[in-house]
Amino acid sequence: MSRPVPRANPALGPLADRATSRRTGVGSLRILARLPRLLCAALAGLSLAGCLKRETAVQRGNREQVLHRGVGNEVTELDPHLVTGVAEGNVLRALFEGLVTEDPVDLRPVPGVAERWELSPDGLVYTFFLRANARWSNGEPVTAQDFVTSFRRILTPSLAADYANLLYILQGAEAFHKGTNPDFSRVGATALDPRTLRLTLEHPAPYFLSLLTNPPFYPVPLATISRHGSAYQRGNPWTRPGRIVTNGAFTLQKWQPHQVIVVEKFAGYWDAATVRLNAIHFYPIDSVDAEERAFRAGQLHLTEFVPVGKIDAYRRDSPHLLRTDPYLGTYFFRFNVRRPPLNDVRVRRAFALAVDREAIVTKVLRGGQRPAHALTPPGTAGYTAVARVPTDFAAARQVLAEAGFPGGRGFPTLELLYNTSENHRIVAEAIQEMWRRELGIEVRLTNQEMKVTQAARRAGEYQILRSDWIGDYLDPATFLEVFRSDSGNNYTGWSHREYDAALFAAARTADPVARAALLQKAEAILLAEVPFLPLYHYTHVFLLQPSVKGWHHNLLDHHPYKHVWLEP
């Protein structure tokens, strides 16, 4: 068998003739003569390849209308009735829609699933008229009964929904949730027909329509949920891709934990003509440094945070990328009052007094935040707390001595738990040093991923816990209701009968001056008892590409995605 003669590779040009030329001796001279020219051509090709940069995710996204958004923490759940975090809320607002939605500029309530509504003269009865073309992602109509069964689900005690108390505004809802009246027909939610829903309130509430824009009031598909397990127990896997049924402007296509959540435009959405984005990619990046690097590399249109150490550099060198927006939120530490010595109000007060909040916001955070001496941000719907927790190191040492720990002697080492984030760590370290220097107390810092800290919070397995609260609606009650004895978001073990009574009375007081006085009374009790330590009131400091349009700043940091688009 003869061996075939190798064929020259035309892609190699004259250099491919080397074997043949070697036999004749002539080809070698030709190659040597041409070598400088060949090398120049090769170098020119390499230079050209280096100049042709790969298209970034942001550039491709601008072209394809795909928004790439960082959401900070890992998203732990996509069930509207079980979520508690901001990251989850940012995703859910793409997937679900309630009776009303929000204007993209000022967040005033505008028609959503309900095309219109009527209010009774006494302010107690709302009648919503649903759209004929409101659809679930499986093509079925969204009905008034879907809302009734959804409200029943979140109020069912076995679901243990943290936000169930938000529905106490409905007549009879609190009694049903607490089991004192198991007859749901007595709750103020009735489907008059498939497209007419009547909601009866426990008391008038001027912010009720804004309440309806929050996930606890979203409808969920009970039939779909029941196919994957009990609709009234946690752990049902119905929210996974391929199973979940939604009714918002986008549908869930991919959910890879710790990597990405992808949602795509829903062609069957009633207002699909308004939606300009084709998809949104949500990235849960716990590390603020990694998130900032991804933004710099052109992988994100916007971040959830900015590393505090880089704010000044962006402010100086790239101010067009840095956003510092007002934000209705308070950053604080929770005390577990069931754990000694934190069950002693004097100890809690010593901790609260021994924090220099002004130094935290001006020297550490540097993002326009305000020192927090109360829970409610100043000026919330015209309300500012009169009572306050000051910074007073001498008073802190005195009250700690009165509690039996002069100079910190004999005080046990406590643990401060925070969810993983470089920014949280920097704040925790600053306060750890203040307590060591001013009180002689050692506090151990422990960080865990968000899912772990949330589990510890629910189980009460912590001593001091980094926390925050972002307003659900523009009213001081959204903050003060957190620490009610029966609030699913309290987590501290603290309760106070007079505090609860003041909030109960305030909710049923129509006169704004009298109502404000009751809220002031409640907040004064809360600040005297200090089951939490207020640190600062938020601004939202983040990075935003100029190509993102329709992204308006507002106090709740809500941005209806159907009004967002991208330009090169």
Secondary structure, DSSP 4 states (H G I P E B T S, - for coil): -PPPPPPP-GGGGGGGGHHHHHHHSHHHHHHHHHHHHHHHHHHHHHHHHHHSPPPPHHHHHHHHTEEEEE-SSPP----TTT--SHHHHHHHHHH---SEEE-TTT--EEESSEEEEEE-TTS-EEEEEE-TT-B-TTSPBP-HHHHHHHHHHHHSGGG--TTGGGGGGBTTHHHHHHTS---GGGSSEEEEETTEEEEEBSS--TTHHHHTTSGGGS---HHHHHHTS-TTSTT--TTSTTT----SSEEEEEEETTTEEEEEE-TTSTTTTT---SEEEEE----HHHHHHHHHTT--SB-S---GGGHHHHHHH-TTTEEEEEEEEEEEEEE-TTSTTTTSHHHHHHHHHT--HHHIIIIII-SS-EE-SSSSPTTBTTB--S------HHHHHHHHHHTT-GGGTTPPPEEEEEES-HHHHHHHHHHHHHHHHHH---EEEEEE-HHHHHHHHHHT--SEEEEEEE-SSSSTHHHHGGGSTT-TT--S----HHHHHHHHHHHT--SHHHHHHHHHHHHHHHHHH-SEEEEEEEEEEEEB-TTEES----TT----GGG-EE--
